[in-house]
């Protein structure tokens, strides 16, 4: 795919997420394939009704379905039914997480998403210093975090990718919180020069968008 075609796909996925899902931030429409775009492809495929295992392969079927997610011209009735049920469940769980966040001490908002107050200064510093991305996921309840792992790998946690109830995303203290961001490479560069303590960084080779004080 050309850079323009990838940008077009990234834009289509952002529109799909904005219209049919809840509580997920947009990815960067930069025309480059990487961990974040590949992860978003897998997420969109899941909510388009694809059966597991789900890969990040881009073909014409996927490109048509992302633009026409309810059309029987591009998906079977079984796939559309499965996709609809998954999207309803996602919105229900994400709204519950949002309500939980509203009643949790130490949780604020950034880019419209719940995130630990302790993380907001890092996001603000990054944006003031040239980061063009957005917060994709911040604070999450233990139950919601576990539900994401079940979606990803069918288990309460996925080694190196999804910590479930033990994730740092549930934390709200200055030493324990987590955030996932788009434009993660530039974000990491800026964080290396950030004067705030503790430093936040990433040590998960399979989850490059994730930053926390522990790196996990």
Phi, psi and omega in degrees: 000144176283167178300320179296318179295322179293318176301318180298317179293316178301319178296318179297319180293321177297320177295318179299312181297317181296323185276322191250344181241179181219140172081015177246133178281165179283152173269164180287132178265074187252359179076018181238139175271135180196187183305322183287316178294319179297320177296322180290326175299314180296320178298313180296320178300318180301315183276002168261002174095011179295146177274150178284152359285143183254127180252181181256022179293136178254119174225178185295326178302312181295318182296326177285320182293325182292331177275336183228065188293347181244012186269128176287351177291330185246348180220151178285159176303323179296317180295318180295320178296314179299317180297316181299317179296320180295319181292320177299316180295319180299313181296321179297312181292320181292321177295321178297319177297319179298315179297320177298317181299322181296341182245018180250123179297136177091006180247129177240208181223144172211135186052030177081002184246149177291137180205150178302136177305326181296339183271341190296322181296328177292318178296317179295319179297316180299315182294322178291342184247026169105001177286130183254001184275193180222158170292129180257324178205132180240249180285139176221144174290161180299319182294317181293320178299319178295322180296327178293323178294318178299324178292320185285314188226001178077015180225165180292345174206153181235118185307123176077359184230323188208113186272358178062225183295342181268005183295149175289348177298340180277351184278156179227004182270168181294339181256357180214101173199173178205156177211146174248135185227155168273169187051046188294329181294312178295322178301315179297320177300315182293321180296330178296333178257004182290133183281353185284152178235138002284160173292147172246142187203183183228131173229031180247100184297341180260002182215069190289346184275357191262133178226141178199168178299328180271347184086354181252000000 
